[in-house]
Amino acid sequence: MAFLLALTYLACIYIRPAEIVADWASIPFAGIVASVAAVCAAGSLFLRPRPIWDLPQDWFVGGFLLAIVASNAAWGWMGGALQAAVAMAPAAFAYFLLRVAVESPRQLRIVGYTLVALTVWHAANGIVQFHTGTGLGGINPIAANSFAVEDGDPLETRRIRGTGIFNDPNDLALTLAIAVPFLAGPLTRRDTSRPVRVLTFLLLMPIGLALYYTNSRGGMLGLLVGVVPYGYRRFGRISGALAAIALCASIVVLGPSRMANLDASESSAQDRVQSWAEGLQMLKSHPLFGVGFGRYTEFNELVAHNSFVHSLGELGVCGSFFLVGMGYWFFHSTNRARTADDGGWGDDLRRSGMALAVCAMFLSRQYNMLLFVWLALSGGYLKLMARRPDAPAVAPTIHGARIAAITFAGVVCTYGVVRVFGNWGA
């Protein structure tokens, strides 16, 4: 029962039925399902006691959530600390619900493919929205300049959106891009049956088209990173490399109109570079806990459009360390696929995480629920599907040192980008 409720909760978060049907607007579907799911999950743990807080990502997720709350409490704003806890409660709940509810490899795969099915729904709704001007829930596309579409605007400048947490075109592009590897994997594996291959191809088509319609540069780059490894696996190194180059060229030439503007001197890019500079100033003035959760735009007009830099500014070194640690343990866990008889599912999950990481480099989405859902999938994978290597485990202090080094390198790279590409005379 807890597993079915977990799937239902994810469906409510993705689809937002109260936003689709006007008569249901007053019904808190997600809250109701979450309450029942919490009771069932607690009952499941009582009847079948099992560890649910025994993986590194569990501790880093917990540490990140504590850093978020502490970022406002550190400078005395206890009301802000409470607001931060309430804001992050749905993401934290989704993480731990999946960690409790998923008890078998089969259930883990079902969660992944359920997320793909929900993404296909968003893709179909976006395609309808692009061509008719309105999607289910009354969602309308916006223009490439982020304003409402007006009569006479070229069709190709429309950017589709989704409902709920996917209301921004970039958020919709993110969820579309990270679903692709779960379909590209079966499509490119040689042992996949023909019916499954045909089905995955048919499901990929609306997702790819909808991703194009989001006109999101970050989403397209995330897609590129997520699918290039399949070219290597399917065609070999040389042919795969040529295919990757051709794919990159086609995305720039034939891709969304905004892809041609990947230039540091372009207005949008320059605004982001200067926002990063402000993020570093926030870190300098409040190095340990940052300026506080949700306060970036109090110090700069724009958000960082980079999850790491945004965390540096709002959460300081403490929060950024845990953010990097969550990503580190995601890839460390899914890398066990090389020794696991999982049918390639771990590879698909890891490449989906690669796409998510790239999108997060162009968006401030460190608090997004999808990040925590994917972390929960990696925890379930490590727990249920990955075989532990025979080699002795690396000492926890070594892992901590690596995460600290990556965090420091991220700060240095950010500073370098700001110094090289910042145009302060503009």
ZIRAHU-V379706 format. One record per helix or strand of 2 or more residues. SS is the DSSP state (A for helix, B for strand). FROM is the first residue (numbers start at 1). TO is the last residue. If there is no record, write none. Layout:
BEGIN
<<SS,FROM,TO> <SS,FROM,TO>>
END
This chain:
BEGIN
<<A,2,15> <A,17,20> <A,22,24> <A,29,47> <A,56,73> <A,78,101> <A,105,132> <A,136,138> <B,142,143> <A,155,157> <B,158,159> <A,164,166> <A,169,188> <A,194,214> <A,217,235> <A,237,254> <A,257,261> <A,267,285> <A,296,299> <A,307,339> <A,345,360> <A,369,384> <A,396,421>>
END
